[in-house]
Structures are given as structure tokens and as C-alpha cells.
Amino acid sequence: MGGPPKVTQTRRRWVTALVREPLLHFFLVGLLLFVSAQAWRSSHDVRRILITPERVADLATKYRMQFGTAPNRRQLDDLVAGYVDEEVLYREGVAQGLDRDDEIVRRRVAQKTQFLQQDVPPPEPSEVQLNAFFSAHAADYGQPPRYSFTHIYLSTQVGGDAGARARAMTALARLQAGAVPTAVAADTFPDLNSYSAMSASETARIFGDSQLVASLPAAPVGRWYGPVRSAYGWHLVHVDAVIPAKSPDFSEVKEKVRADYFDDAHARANARAMAAARARYTVVRADLKGGR
């Protein structure tokens, strides 16, 4: 029955002795000073703008790249003052939360992060790797067939579509009967009347994705045919020559293969980096039922 009071008295004596212990006072005062110093340093670091020699050199380099000459002392001081003003405004804006929910800031930060990801070049490929890449993408390096041809143009602005086609049929009959092209009535075409070694894609850039372009692979060589339609109107076409498709040797396109290899390696590395970054986040779709 007498045990608990003795324990309580012992605890009180122990606490009293601990409170009077100078070492504890010293520890608590030191801890308070440390926390205060850290808080003061954090608040003052935000207010402290350090101009390093590297920063000054960077400002001078940018000036030289823009104006072609190094800045003099006054110009350099102005550059530093401008940098300080910009840094002050930036920090004030961040302190006010102006960087949050700003579409332009978000986009710029995202672009800069992406540029940093893309800044690491892939290792130089070996000859074996380049050959393997070339074999896997051989169709990209093949030269398509090319056509040299002349055409006679009949505009739909003269007599409408049906009228232009009828005039084309009349002109074709005359050509097949032996008339020379210059003797056949035609309209002025806004581009050339003759083209040399044109691929189908190059021809489509002029005539559009049209019947004229589609007719070239099966076109007879050395005689007039038509009429065929384009984005402009009706045409009679004379294919003068066809250069067959060609698959180049690796040695002929090695430099292009190397450039494409690096582009592909960059794209794959960026995709991996983005996938790894995305995996560190959880996306919650509040706009969908049940979220995601």
C-alpha cells in the first residue's frame, strides 16, 4: 500500500534534477538556435541573389552571340542589372504563386524538361548496327520510279468541266493522227508543260492527288494518252521516259542511315524516359465515373 507514493516521489526528484541539469539547458538552447538559424537562412536565401563569374560569362556569351562582339564594361554592368531585375521579378512572382496554374509557364517548363531529356546523345553505332538498321528500313531508302513527261492542259474555266474534257478528246484525236503538239489548241498552264525525272510524290505536289498522278505507273511510253483529270482541269500526257525504281547499296546512303539511326535512337530514348517519368505518378480521372 505504501509503494506508489515512494515511486512518485522518486520520479519527481528525477525530473527536478533533470530540469536543473545545465547540460540539458545547453542542448535546448543550441537546438533553438539551430532551428532559428535554419529558418533565417531559408528566408534570406530567397532574398539573396548571387552573381557568380559563370553567370556573368554566360550573359557576355549571349550578348556576343546576338550582337557579334563582346560587351564593354558598361554594357556588361547593364546586363547584370537586367538579370538581377529579372530574377527579382521571378522570385516575387513565385512568392505570390503566379507560376501556378499558368498555361504558358507550364508549357515552358515541360518543354525545357523535354529538351534536357533529349540532350543526351546516344552512343556512336557500329557498322553492324547501321547495316542492321538499314536492312530493317530498306524501303525508306529505295528510290521510287521517276517519270519524264509532257502534258497539254485544257482548263475547266473554258466551257466548264464537260467542255474542257470534250476539247481534250478532240486534241487527243488530232495528236494520234500525227499533229504536232504546238498545233493543238490548249490553255496556258500555271506551271511547266514538261517535267524531267519526277517521282509520283513530286508530281502530286504540283497536280494534286489526282488521276494524272495515278495514271503514270501504267502509262504507255512514247505516245499521247488521256484525258486525265488533275486539280486544275483536264490533261493529255506524253510519257517520254521512265527511270525504274532502285534499291541503293548501303555505301551510297550510309550517312543518311547514320542520321536516321540517331533520330530513331533519340526517339526511343525519349519514349523510355517519358514512360519512366509517367510511371512515378498516379493519374486520377475525376471526369470519369469511378476515376482512374
KOLFI-650515 format. One record per residue (C-alpha): residue in three letters; chain; x, y negated, z negated; residue number from 1. Coordinates in Angstrom, 2 decimals. Layout:
<recs>
REC rest kette east north up nr
REC ALA A X Y Z NUM
...
</recs>
This chain:
<recs>
REC rest kette east north up nr
REC MET A 0.00 0.00 0.00 1
REC GLY A 3.00 -2.31 -0.68 2
REC GLY A 4.82 -1.57 2.67 3
REC PRO A 3.25 -4.05 5.13 4
REC PRO A 3.91 -7.24 3.10 5
REC LYS A 7.61 -6.36 2.91 6
REC VAL A 7.72 -5.81 6.72 7
REC THR A 6.01 -9.16 7.32 8
REC GLN A 8.45 -10.97 5.07 9
REC THR A 11.37 -9.32 6.84 10
REC ARG A 10.07 -10.43 10.25 11
REC ARG A 9.61 -13.99 9.01 12
REC ARG A 13.17 -14.10 7.68 13
REC TRP A 14.44 -12.71 11.04 14
REC VAL A 12.51 -15.29 13.09 15
REC THR A 13.64 -18.11 10.80 16
REC ALA A 17.26 -17.06 11.14 17
REC LEU A 16.91 -16.79 14.92 18
REC VAL A 15.36 -20.26 15.20 19
REC ARG A 18.23 -21.70 13.17 20
REC GLU A 20.83 -19.89 15.32 21
REC PRO A 22.98 -22.55 17.15 22
REC LEU A 23.76 -20.13 19.98 23
REC LEU A 20.06 -19.87 20.85 24
REC HIS A 19.77 -23.67 20.83 25
REC PHE A 22.73 -23.90 23.16 26
REC PHE A 21.22 -21.30 25.55 27
REC LEU A 17.82 -23.03 25.69 28
REC VAL A 19.35 -26.46 26.28 29
REC GLY A 21.56 -25.00 29.03 30
REC LEU A 18.58 -23.32 30.68 31
REC LEU A 16.60 -26.57 30.58 32
REC LEU A 19.49 -28.49 32.13 33
REC PHE A 19.94 -25.87 34.84 34
REC VAL A 16.26 -25.92 35.84 35
REC SER A 16.21 -29.72 35.80 36
REC ALA A 19.35 -29.89 37.93 37
REC GLN A 17.91 -27.47 40.48 38
REC ALA A 14.69 -29.46 40.71 39
REC TRP A 16.63 -32.72 41.05 40
REC ARG A 18.89 -31.23 43.73 41
REC SER A 15.93 -29.88 45.70 42
REC SER A 14.14 -33.22 45.67 43
REC HIS A 17.30 -35.15 46.52 44
REC ASP A 18.41 -32.75 49.28 45
REC VAL A 15.26 -33.71 51.15 46
REC ARG A 16.26 -37.37 50.78 47
REC ARG A 19.91 -36.79 51.73 48
REC ILE A 20.87 -36.96 55.41 49
REC LEU A 24.34 -35.60 56.05 50
REC ILE A 26.08 -36.80 59.22 51
REC THR A 28.79 -34.26 60.00 52
REC PRO A 31.60 -34.64 62.54 53
REC GLU A 29.95 -31.85 64.50 54
REC ARG A 26.69 -33.80 64.67 55
REC VAL A 28.50 -36.94 65.89 56
REC ALA A 30.35 -34.89 68.51 57
REC ASP A 27.05 -33.39 69.67 58
REC LEU A 25.50 -36.86 70.04 59
REC ALA A 28.54 -38.03 72.02 60
REC THR A 28.41 -34.98 74.28 61
REC LYS A 24.73 -35.52 75.07 62
REC TYR A 25.43 -39.18 75.85 63
REC ARG A 28.27 -38.24 78.19 64
REC MET A 26.11 -35.65 79.98 65
REC GLN A 23.40 -38.25 80.50 66
REC PHE A 25.50 -41.26 81.48 67
REC GLY A 28.72 -39.70 82.79 68
REC THR A 31.00 -41.49 80.32 69
REC ALA A 31.87 -41.23 76.64 70
REC PRO A 30.15 -43.72 74.29 71
REC ASN A 32.18 -46.53 72.77 72
REC ARG A 32.22 -47.14 69.01 73
REC ARG A 29.16 -49.42 69.02 74
REC GLN A 27.19 -47.06 71.23 75
REC LEU A 28.15 -44.13 69.02 76
REC ASP A 27.02 -46.02 65.92 77
REC ASP A 23.72 -46.73 67.66 78
REC LEU A 23.35 -43.04 68.49 79
REC VAL A 23.96 -42.09 64.86 80
REC ALA A 21.48 -44.74 63.67 81
REC GLY A 18.91 -43.41 66.12 82
REC TYR A 19.49 -39.86 64.90 83
REC VAL A 19.04 -41.00 61.27 84
REC ASP A 15.78 -42.76 62.13 85
REC GLU A 14.53 -39.66 63.93 86
REC GLU A 15.50 -37.42 61.00 87
REC VAL A 13.80 -39.76 58.52 88
REC LEU A 10.58 -39.75 60.55 89
REC TYR A 10.76 -35.97 60.97 90
REC ARG A 11.15 -35.35 57.24 91
REC GLU A 8.44 -37.85 56.40 92
REC GLY A 6.13 -36.11 58.85 93
REC VAL A 6.89 -32.68 57.41 94
REC ALA A 6.33 -34.01 53.87 95
REC GLN A 2.91 -35.26 54.99 96
REC GLY A 2.12 -31.94 56.66 97
REC LEU A 1.93 -33.46 60.13 98
REC ASP A 3.71 -30.42 61.58 99
REC ARG A 0.86 -28.13 60.59 100
REC ASP A -1.99 -27.35 62.98 101
REC ASP A -0.35 -29.37 65.76 102
REC GLU A -0.56 -27.62 69.12 103
REC ILE A 2.46 -29.40 70.63 104
REC VAL A 4.68 -28.66 67.61 105
REC ARG A 3.55 -25.03 67.57 106
REC ARG A 4.34 -24.63 71.26 107
REC ARG A 7.77 -26.29 70.99 108
REC VAL A 8.81 -24.14 68.01 109
REC ALA A 7.56 -20.98 69.76 110
REC GLN A 9.47 -21.91 72.93 111
REC LYS A 12.66 -22.63 71.00 112
REC THR A 12.40 -19.29 69.19 113
REC GLN A 11.90 -17.55 72.52 114
REC PHE A 14.92 -19.34 74.02 115
REC LEU A 17.05 -18.22 71.07 116
REC GLN A 15.91 -14.64 71.65 117
REC GLN A 16.85 -14.91 75.32 118
REC ASP A 20.25 -16.46 74.57 119
REC VAL A 21.98 -13.12 74.00 120
REC PRO A 23.29 -11.80 77.35 121
REC PRO A 23.10 -8.05 78.00 122
REC PRO A 26.40 -6.17 78.40 123
REC GLU A 28.02 -6.03 81.83 124
REC PRO A 26.63 -2.99 83.71 125
REC SER A 28.89 -0.29 85.05 126
REC GLU A 28.95 0.71 88.72 127
REC VAL A 26.96 3.82 87.81 128
REC GLN A 24.25 1.75 86.10 129
REC LEU A 24.00 -0.62 89.06 130
REC ASN A 23.71 2.27 91.50 131
REC ALA A 21.01 3.86 89.35 132
REC PHE A 19.11 0.55 89.22 133
REC PHE A 19.46 0.17 93.00 134
REC SER A 18.11 3.70 93.59 135
REC ALA A 15.16 3.13 91.25 136
REC HIS A 14.24 -0.13 93.03 137
REC ALA A 15.30 0.70 96.58 138
REC ALA A 12.03 -0.57 98.05 139
REC ASP A 12.79 -4.06 96.71 140
REC TYR A 15.96 -4.30 98.81 141
REC GLY A 14.66 -2.91 102.09 142
REC GLN A 14.40 -5.37 104.95 143
REC PRO A 10.88 -5.28 106.48 144
REC PRO A 10.33 -5.22 110.25 145
REC ARG A 10.63 -8.59 111.94 146
REC TYR A 8.87 -9.91 115.00 147
REC SER A 9.79 -12.43 117.67 148
REC PHE A 6.63 -13.66 119.35 149
REC THR A 4.93 -16.43 121.29 150
REC HIS A 1.31 -17.44 120.91 151
REC ILE A -1.28 -19.55 122.71 152
REC TYR A -3.69 -21.40 120.44 153
REC LEU A -7.40 -22.13 121.01 154
REC SER A -8.90 -24.44 118.39 155
REC THR A -12.37 -23.90 116.94 156
REC GLN A -12.77 -27.68 116.87 157
REC VAL A -13.35 -27.50 120.62 158
REC GLY A -16.63 -25.66 121.25 159
REC GLY A -16.82 -24.05 117.82 160
REC ASP A -15.70 -20.54 116.94 161
REC ALA A -17.58 -18.81 119.75 162
REC GLY A -16.42 -21.37 122.30 163
REC ALA A -12.76 -21.03 121.25 164
REC ARG A -12.94 -17.25 121.49 165
REC ALA A -14.55 -17.42 124.94 166
REC ARG A -11.78 -19.74 126.15 167
REC ALA A -9.22 -17.32 124.70 168
REC MET A -10.75 -14.42 126.65 169
REC THR A -10.61 -16.46 129.87 170
REC ALA A -6.97 -17.39 129.22 171
REC LEU A -6.07 -13.75 128.49 172
REC ALA A -7.59 -12.63 131.80 173
REC ARG A -5.52 -15.21 133.65 174
REC LEU A -2.32 -14.13 131.87 175
REC GLN A -2.94 -10.48 132.61 176
REC ALA A -3.48 -11.45 136.24 177
REC GLY A 0.01 -12.94 136.34 178
REC ALA A -0.49 -16.60 135.44 179
REC VAL A 2.39 -18.26 133.59 180
REC PRO A 1.60 -19.39 130.01 181
REC THR A 2.11 -23.07 130.81 182
REC ALA A -0.61 -22.85 133.44 183
REC VAL A -3.18 -21.59 130.93 184
REC ALA A -5.38 -24.14 129.16 185
REC ALA A -4.55 -24.24 125.43 186
REC ASP A -4.75 -26.57 122.44 187
REC THR A -1.87 -28.11 120.52 188
REC PHE A -0.82 -26.02 117.55 189
REC PRO A 0.34 -27.93 114.43 190
REC ASP A 3.46 -25.78 114.12 191
REC LEU A 5.63 -23.91 116.64 192
REC ASN A 4.47 -21.88 119.63 193
REC SER A 7.36 -19.40 119.42 194
REC TYR A 8.92 -17.70 116.39 195
REC SER A 12.03 -15.55 116.05 196
REC ALA A 12.66 -12.60 113.67 197
REC MET A 9.69 -13.31 111.41 198
REC SER A 8.58 -10.85 108.73 199
REC ALA A 4.88 -10.32 108.10 200
REC SER A 5.05 -12.29 104.83 201
REC GLU A 6.82 -15.20 106.53 202
REC THR A 4.24 -15.18 109.31 203
REC ALA A 1.43 -15.15 106.75 204
REC ARG A 2.80 -18.33 105.18 205
REC ILE A 2.10 -20.06 108.49 206
REC PHE A -1.03 -18.32 109.79 207
REC GLY A -2.57 -17.20 106.51 208
REC ASP A -3.58 -13.66 105.58 209
REC SER A -5.18 -13.21 108.95 210
REC GLN A -5.97 -10.89 111.83 211
REC LEU A -2.97 -12.28 113.71 212
REC VAL A -0.55 -11.15 110.99 213
REC ALA A -2.27 -7.78 110.58 214
REC SER A -2.01 -7.12 114.32 215
REC LEU A 1.80 -7.41 114.53 216
REC PRO A 2.85 -3.90 113.34 217
REC ALA A 0.81 -2.19 116.10 218
REC ALA A 1.17 -4.93 118.71 219
REC PRO A 2.30 -3.99 122.23 220
REC VAL A 5.75 -5.35 123.05 221
REC GLY A 6.21 -7.34 126.24 222
REC ARG A 2.61 -8.15 127.12 223
REC TRP A -0.13 -10.53 126.02 224
REC TYR A -2.93 -9.33 123.75 225
REC GLY A -5.80 -10.85 121.78 226
REC PRO A -7.69 -12.84 120.99 227
REC VAL A -6.85 -12.57 117.27 228
REC ARG A -8.03 -14.91 114.50 229
REC SER A -5.93 -16.97 112.10 230
REC ALA A -6.68 -19.66 109.55 231
REC TYR A -6.52 -22.18 112.40 232
REC GLY A -8.57 -20.56 115.13 233
REC TRP A -8.03 -18.00 117.93 234
REC HIS A -4.71 -16.92 119.45 235
REC LEU A -3.28 -14.90 122.29 236
REC VAL A 0.01 -13.27 121.24 237
REC HIS A 3.04 -12.00 123.16 238
REC VAL A 5.50 -9.98 121.05 239
REC ASP A 8.92 -10.38 122.63 240
REC ALA A 10.91 -8.09 120.33 241
REC VAL A 10.65 -6.07 117.12 242
REC ILE A 13.53 -5.62 114.69 243
REC PRO A 12.86 -2.35 112.85 244
REC ALA A 12.81 -2.10 109.07 245
REC LYS A 16.19 -1.43 107.48 246
REC SER A 17.33 0.04 104.18 247
REC PRO A 20.60 -1.70 103.27 248
REC ASP A 23.63 0.01 101.73 249
REC PHE A 24.37 -0.70 98.08 250
REC SER A 27.53 -2.60 99.00 251
REC GLU A 25.50 -5.07 101.09 252
REC VAL A 23.24 -6.11 98.22 253
REC LYS A 25.43 -5.39 95.19 254
REC GLU A 25.44 -8.98 93.90 255
REC LYS A 21.66 -9.25 94.17 256
REC VAL A 21.29 -5.88 92.43 257
REC ARG A 23.52 -7.15 89.62 258
REC ALA A 21.46 -10.32 89.22 259
REC ASP A 18.22 -8.32 89.22 260
REC TYR A 19.71 -5.88 86.70 261
REC PHE A 20.42 -8.75 84.30 262
REC ASP A 16.93 -10.19 84.80 263
REC ASP A 15.40 -6.81 84.06 264
REC ALA A 17.65 -6.24 81.02 265
REC HIS A 16.73 -9.68 79.67 266
REC ALA A 13.02 -9.00 80.16 267
REC ARG A 13.21 -5.63 78.40 268
REC ALA A 15.29 -7.04 75.51 269
REC ASN A 12.83 -9.91 75.08 270
REC ALA A 9.92 -7.47 75.08 271
REC ARG A 11.62 -5.37 72.37 272
REC ALA A 12.38 -8.45 70.26 273
REC MET A 8.81 -9.66 70.60 274
REC ALA A 7.42 -6.23 69.69 275
REC ALA A 9.69 -6.07 66.61 276
REC ALA A 8.65 -9.58 65.52 277
REC ARG A 4.98 -8.83 66.13 278
REC ALA A 5.25 -5.66 64.01 279
REC ARG A 6.19 -7.77 60.98 280
REC TYR A 2.77 -9.41 61.00 281
REC THR A -0.78 -8.27 60.39 282
REC VAL A -3.37 -9.74 62.71 283
REC VAL A -6.83 -10.19 61.26 284
REC ARG A -9.55 -10.94 63.82 285
REC ALA A -12.13 -12.87 61.85 286
REC ASP A -14.04 -13.47 65.07 287
REC LEU A -14.73 -9.75 65.50 288
REC LYS A -17.12 -7.69 63.44 289
REC GLY A -15.18 -5.82 60.78 290
REC GLY A -11.97 -7.78 61.58 291
REC ARG A -8.76 -6.28 62.90 292
</recs>
